[in-house]
Amino acid sequence: MATTVSMPQLGETVTEGTILKWAKQVGEEITEDEVLVEISTDKVDTEVPSPVSGTVLEILVAEGDTVEVGVDLVVIGDAGEASSAPAEPAAEPEPAAAVEPEPAAELHPASETPAGADTGFEASGVPTDEEVEAFFAEPMADDSSPQLLSPVVRRLVRENQLDVSQIAGTGQGGRITRRDVEAHLAGGPSSEPEAAPTPSEEQVPAAPQPEPAVAEPEPAPVKPTPAPVAASGAETVDLDRLRVRIAENNVHAKATAAHVWTSVEVDFERVERVRQANKARFKADEGFSLTYLPFISRATIDALKAYPVVNSAFNLEEKTATFYKKVDLGIAIDLNQGGLIVARVRNADGLRLVGIAREIKDLAERGRANKLGVDDVTGATFTITNPGPFGSFMSAPIINVPNVAILSTDTVTKRPTVITTPEGQDMIAIRHIGYLGLSWDHRAFDGSTAVLFLRRIKENLETWDWEQELA
């Protein structure tokens, strides 16, 4: 009995995913829980296991395509089952003969191909992108030419209003491939007058034909902006998926949230004394160093409870604001300068300082080992980024939308400052001073709330009994 596998819900806020790579092809056997497909979301790449054992009968979504949650991806039948569709004809269609397109399900596994049959693929048995496109090619509905075009090529031709007769095909039998269309677009629309019919075109009967898509005097497609010419000694490389996602998410965040930045100076002397007094015991017990970040996180969680609007999500289109009852604290993790992700400390408001420190350490280690799941990197209600260890002075980070604010913790260092003694005398002292910067969404709340929220964090750090937190 065949089973259809759909696009899974890969996280609480994930609505779609991109197929990166099929681990199994049509005709191959797969066992339950064996990796079936690798899917990329805007947060993380995930290997999705097969829910059943059997034979892959049909792949419904091509690599590189993006689909919404719930869309059918693949059909898996019983072990040993094969597609019942007839084999692909060995001979290529004659130019004057119309060919009925074959459905994708009729691609047989290689083991069922008759000896000596011409599949149209290379001798290695591994089809190239152009060969796969040609296999599933269909004739253009509005073109008198018998040229076969794949669905991808037909979409590009239609969206860019191209005349296929002006595109040189480099695929098998002169077929036009996706790369041919992209190369044609990169060269810009032709300004030459329409060429005279080729001999093959003259063989077409002179019956009334539908006008080509480019016959109407419509605006020419926008010519792609040419890539800058690299200077001597420069190197141009392709962006990896993580960098592309970071770029897209940050541009979206800047275009969505009304960013404002506010900062406060914090005297970390009380925190520093507790850190120094407990650092040896803490490292012996926990196996890692006690940094400022757990202290700041603990103080921030308290402030979020006092000012719940900062722990919310804002939706202008629906004219709603969502106030979260718990704090799922997002921590920005640097992946050894290869990218930045936000990992979530679930129910952080239920943790004390040591528990927060453990969670942050665990997420950082798993993030750098590429072992975080989708739920680990989605669902944060407020985010903290920590560039301080790298030596930053003041930072204005981009909000992790749909959050309405993000806190930056910068370097804590010794500085001379004015303090007031218990007797009321002012004096200059050397203290551990640092700055906290808050980027916040002015659509969600106003400056008074931002300043009061930061002041609450500052007071917590400067006045709390941190020894008791570590007890």
C-alpha positions in Angstrom: 0.0 0.0 0.0 1.5 3.3 -1.1 2.2 6.1 1.5 2.4 9.7 0.6 4.8 11.7 2.7 4.0 15.5 3.1 6.1 18.5 4.0 6.4 18.3 7.8 6.0 21.1 10.3 9.7 21.6 11.2 9.2 24.0 14.1 6.5 26.1 15.7 6.8 29.0 13.4 8.0 27.3 10.2 5.5 27.5 7.4 7.6 26.3 4.4 10.8 24.6 3.5 13.2 24.1 0.5 14.1 20.7 -0.7 17.9 20.5 -0.6 18.7 16.9 -1.5 16.8 13.7 -1.9 18.7 10.9 -0.1 16.8 8.3 -2.1 15.7 8.2 -5.8 12.8 6.6 -7.6 13.1 2.8 -7.4 15.4 2.7 -4.4 14.5 0.9 -1.2 14.3 2.8 2.1 13.8 1.6 5.7 11.7 3.3 8.4 13.7 6.2 10.1 16.3 6.2 7.3 17.1 9.6 6.0 14.7 10.4 3.1 15.3 14.1 2.3 17.2 17.1 3.5 15.1 20.2 3.9 16.2 23.8 4.5 14.0 26.3 6.4 14.8 29.9 7.2 16.3 28.7 10.5 18.2 25.4 10.0 18.8 22.5 7.6 17.1 19.3 8.7 17.4 15.6 7.6 13.9 14.2 7.5 13.6 10.4 8.1 11.1 8.1 6.2 8.0 7.3 8.3 7.7 3.8 6.6 9.8 1.2 4.9 9.4 0.4 1.2 10.3 1.6 -2.3 10.3 5.2 -3.5 7.7 5.2 -6.3 7.4 8.9 -7.1 9.2 12.2 -6.1 6.7 15.0 -6.4 8.9 18.0 -5.5 12.3 18.7 -7.2 15.5 19.7 -5.4 15.6 23.5 -5.0 11.8 23.9 -4.9 10.2 25.6 -1.9 6.8 24.3 -0.7 4.5 25.0 2.2 3.9 22.7 5.1 1.4 19.9 4.2 2.4 19.7 0.5 2.9 16.1 -0.8 6.6 15.4 -1.3 7.0 11.7 -2.2 5.1 8.5 -2.7 6.5 5.3 -1.0 5.1 1.9 -1.9 5.7 -1.6 -0.5 9.2 -3.1 -0.6 9.9 -4.3 -4.1 7.0 -2.5 -5.6 7.6 -0.6 -8.8 5.8 2.0 -10.8 3.2 0.5 -13.2 3.7 3.2 -15.8 5.0 2.2 -19.2 8.7 2.8 -20.0 9.8 6.0 -21.7 10.0 5.6 -25.5 13.6 5.1 -26.6 13.4 7.2 -29.7 13.1 11.0 -29.6 9.9 12.5 -31.0 9.9 13.7 -34.6 9.8 17.4 -35.0 6.4 17.4 -36.7 4.7 15.0 -34.3 3.0 16.1 -31.2 4.0 14.2 -28.1 1.8 13.5 -25.1 3.7 14.5 -22.0 4.5 11.6 -19.6 3.7 12.1 -15.9 6.7 12.2 -13.5 5.5 8.9 -11.8 6.5 6.9 -15.0 10.2 7.2 -14.5 11.4 3.7 -13.8 14.2 2.6 -11.6 17.3 1.7 -13.5 17.0 -2.0 -12.6 13.8 -2.2 -14.7 15.2 -0.7 -17.8 15.4 -3.3 -20.6 18.9 -4.2 -21.7 20.1 -2.0 -24.5 17.2 0.5 -24.1 18.0 4.1 -24.6 17.0 6.1 -21.5 18.4 9.4 -22.9 20.7 9.6 -19.9 24.5 9.4 -19.9 26.2 5.9 -19.7 26.9 6.4 -16.0 23.2 6.1 -15.2 23.3 9.3 -13.2 21.2 11.9 -15.0 22.3 15.5 -15.2 20.0 18.4 -14.4 19.5 19.0 -18.1 18.7 15.4 -18.8 16.1 15.3 -16.0 14.5 18.4 -17.3 14.4 17.0 -20.9 12.9 13.7 -19.7 9.9 15.6 -18.2 9.7 18.2 -21.0 6.4 19.3 -22.4 5.6 21.3 -25.5 4.7 25.0 -25.1 1.0 25.4 -25.4 1.3 28.7 -27.2 4.2 27.9 -29.5 3.9 26.4 -33.0 7.4 25.0 -32.6 7.7 21.3 -31.7 10.4 22.2 -29.2 10.0 20.3 -25.9 10.5 22.4 -22.7 10.7 21.3 -19.1 8.3 22.8 -16.5 11.1 25.0 -15.1 12.0 26.3 -18.6 8.4 26.9 -19.5 7.9 29.0 -16.3 11.0 31.1 -17.0 9.9 31.7 -20.6 6.4 32.7 -19.5 7.5 34.9 -16.6 10.1 36.8 -18.7 7.9 36.9 -21.9 10.7 35.3 -24.0 10.5 34.0 -27.6 12.0 30.5 -27.5 13.1 30.8 -31.1 15.6 33.4 -30.0 17.2 31.1 -27.4 20.0 28.7 -28.4 19.5 25.2 -26.9 22.5 23.3 -25.6 20.6 20.3 -24.2 20.3 16.9 -25.8 18.8 17.1 -29.3 19.1 20.9 -29.1 16.6 21.2 -26.3 16.5 24.5 -24.3 17.6 24.0 -20.7 17.2 26.2 -17.7 20.8 27.3 -18.0 20.2 28.3 -21.6 17.3 30.6 -20.5 19.4 32.0 -17.6 22.3 32.7 -20.0 19.8 34.4 -22.4 18.5 36.6 -19.6 21.9 37.5 -18.5 22.7 38.8 -22.0 19.6 41.0 -21.9 16.7 41.1 -24.4 17.7 41.1 -28.0 17.4 44.4 -29.9 17.8 42.8 -33.3 14.8 42.5 -35.6 13.1 39.1 -35.7 15.3 36.6 -37.7 14.0 35.0 -40.8 12.5 31.5 -40.4 15.0 28.6 -40.2 14.5 25.7 -42.6 12.9 23.7 -39.9 10.4 26.5 -39.2 9.5 26.7 -43.0 8.4 23.1 -42.9 5.5 24.0 -40.5 2.2 24.3 -42.5 1.2 27.9 -43.1 -1.9 27.6 -40.9 -3.0 30.5 -38.7 -0.8 30.5 -35.7 -1.1 32.1 -32.3 1.1 35.1 -31.9 4.3 34.6 -30.1 4.4 36.0 -26.5 6.8 38.8 -27.5 4.8 40.0 -30.5 2.9 42.6 -28.5 4.8 45.8 -27.8 5.1 45.2 -24.1 7.9 46.6 -21.9 11.1 44.7 -22.2 12.2 42.5 -19.3 14.4 44.3 -16.8 18.0 43.6 -17.6 19.8 42.0 -14.6 22.3 44.3 -12.9 25.7 43.2 -14.1 28.0 41.8 -11.4 30.8 44.1 -10.4 34.1 43.3 -12.1 36.5 41.8 -9.6 39.7 43.7 -9.1 43.0 42.1 -9.8 43.7 39.5 -7.1 40.1 39.4 -5.8 38.1 36.3 -5.5 34.3 35.9 -5.9 32.7 33.0 -4.1 29.1 31.6 -3.8 27.3 32.4 -0.6 26.4 29.5 1.6 22.8 28.9 2.6 23.2 30.2 6.2 24.7 33.5 5.0 21.9 33.9 2.5 19.3 33.3 5.2 21.0 35.7 7.6 21.0 38.4 4.9 17.3 37.8 4.0 16.2 37.8 7.6 18.1 40.9 8.5 16.8 42.9 5.5 13.3 41.7 6.4 13.7 42.8 10.0 15.0 46.2 9.1 12.2 46.7 6.6 9.6 45.6 9.2 10.5 46.9 12.7 10.9 50.6 13.5 14.4 50.3 15.0 15.4 52.6 17.9 18.4 52.2 20.1 18.8 53.0 23.8 21.7 52.2 26.2 22.6 52.4 29.9 25.9 52.2 31.8 26.1 49.5 34.4 28.4 49.1 37.4 29.2 45.3 37.4 31.4 45.5 40.5 29.0 43.5 42.7 28.7 40.8 40.0 32.5 40.8 39.4 33.2 40.2 43.1 30.8 37.3 43.2 32.3 35.9 40.0 35.8 36.0 41.3 34.8 34.4 44.7 33.0 31.5 43.0 34.8 31.0 39.6 37.1 28.2 40.7 34.3 26.2 42.5 31.9 26.8 39.6 34.3 25.6 37.0 35.1 22.5 39.0 31.4 21.7 39.5 30.2 22.6 36.0 33.2 22.2 33.7 33.0 25.6 32.2 33.7 29.3 33.3 31.2 31.5 34.9 30.7 34.6 32.6 28.7 37.7 32.9 26.0 36.5 30.4 24.1 34.3 32.9 23.9 37.2 35.4 22.6 39.6 32.7 20.2 37.0 31.4 18.8 36.4 34.9 18.4 40.2 35.5 16.8 40.6 32.1 14.2 37.8 32.7 13.0 39.7 35.8 12.7 42.9 33.8 10.7 41.2 31.1 8.2 40.1 33.8 8.0 43.7 35.0 7.5 45.1 31.5 5.7 42.3 29.5 5.3 44.5 26.4 9.0 43.9 25.8 8.3 40.2 25.8 5.7 40.3 23.0 5.2 40.1 19.3 3.7 42.9 17.1 1.6 42.4 14.0 0.6 45.5 12.2 -1.2 43.7 9.4 -3.6 42.0 11.8 -3.5 45.0 14.2 -2.6 42.6 17.1 0.0 42.3 19.8 0.8 38.9 21.4 2.0 39.0 25.0 3.8 35.8 26.1 3.1 34.3 29.5 6.6 32.8 29.7 10.1 33.8 28.7 11.7 31.7 26.0 15.1 33.5 26.0 16.9 33.7 22.6 20.7 33.7 22.8 22.7 34.7 19.7 25.5 32.1 19.0 28.5 32.8 16.8 29.3 29.8 14.7 33.1 30.4 14.7 32.6 33.5 12.4 30.8 31.3 9.9 27.4 32.7 10.7 25.0 33.6 13.6 22.0 31.8 14.9 19.6 32.5 17.8 19.0 29.4 20.0 16.2 29.3 22.5 16.4 28.7 26.3 12.9 27.2 26.9 11.0 28.4 30.0 14.0 30.6 31.1 11.8 32.4 33.6 11.7 29.1 35.6 15.5 28.8 35.9 18.0 30.2 38.4 21.4 31.5 37.4 23.2 28.2 37.3 20.4 26.6 35.2 20.6 29.4 32.7 24.4 29.1 32.5 24.0 25.4 31.8 21.4 25.9 29.1 23.5 28.6 27.3 26.6 26.4 27.4 24.7 23.4 26.0 23.1 25.4 23.1 26.4 27.0 22.2 28.2 23.7 22.0 25.4 22.0 20.0 25.1 25.0 17.7 28.8 25.0 16.8 28.6 21.2 16.2 25.6 21.7 13.9 23.4 19.6 16.2 20.6 22.0 17.0 17.1 21.0 15.9 14.4 23.4 14.4 12.7 23.8 17.8 16.0 24.9 19.3 16.3 27.8 16.9 12.6 29.0 16.8 10.2 30.4 19.3 12.3 32.8 21.2 10.3 35.6 22.8 13.2 38.0 23.5 16.8 37.8 22.4 20.2 38.7 23.9 23.3 39.0 21.7 26.7 39.0 23.4 29.6 40.7 21.5 31.3 41.8 24.7 33.8 39.0 24.8 35.1 40.2 21.4 35.8 43.7 22.8 32.8 45.7 21.7 32.1 49.1 23.3 28.5 49.8 22.3 26.4 47.8 19.8 23.1 48.4 18.1 21.9 44.9 17.0 19.1 44.1 14.5 15.9 42.9 16.2 15.1 39.2 15.8 11.6 39.7 14.3 8.9 38.8 15.4 10.5 39.9 18.8 10.1 43.5 19.6 13.5 44.1 21.1 17.0 42.7 21.4 19.6 43.4 24.2 23.3 43.7 23.5 25.9 43.0 26.2 29.1 44.8 25.6 32.6 44.5 27.1 32.9 44.9 30.9 36.2 46.5 31.8 37.8 48.6 34.6 37.1 52.3 34.4 37.3 55.3 36.8 33.9 56.4 37.9 32.2 58.5 40.5 30.6 56.6 43.4 28.7 57.7 46.5 29.8 56.2 49.8 27.2 55.1 52.4 28.0 58.3 54.2 27.0 60.4 51.2 30.5 61.3 50.0 31.4 61.3 46.3 34.6 59.8 45.3 36.4 58.4 42.2 36.9 54.7 42.2 38.0 52.0 39.8 35.0 49.8 39.0 34.0 47.2 36.4 31.8 49.1 34.0 29.9 48.0 30.9 27.1 49.1 28.7 23.8 47.4 27.7 22.3 48.5 24.4 18.6 47.8 23.6 17.4 47.9 20.0 13.6 48.1 20.2 10.6 48.4 17.9 8.9 51.8 18.2 5.7 50.3 16.8 5.3 48.1 19.9 6.2 50.6 22.7 7.7 53.9 23.4 11.0 55.4 24.8 9.8 55.6 28.4 9.2 51.8 28.4 12.6 51.1 26.8 14.5 53.2 29.4 12.5 51.8 32.4 13.2 48.3 31.2 16.9 49.0 30.9 16.9 50.7 34.3 15.3 47.6 35.9 18.1 45.4 34.5 20.8 47.9 35.7 19.3 48.0 39.2 19.1 44.2 39.4 22.7 43.8 38.3 24.0 46.4 40.7 21.9 45.5 43.8 20.9 41.8 43.8 22.4 39.3 46.3 24.2 37.3 43.6 25.8 35.0 46.2 22.3 33.7 47.0 21.7 33.0 43.3 24.7 30.8 43.2 24.0 29.0 46.5 
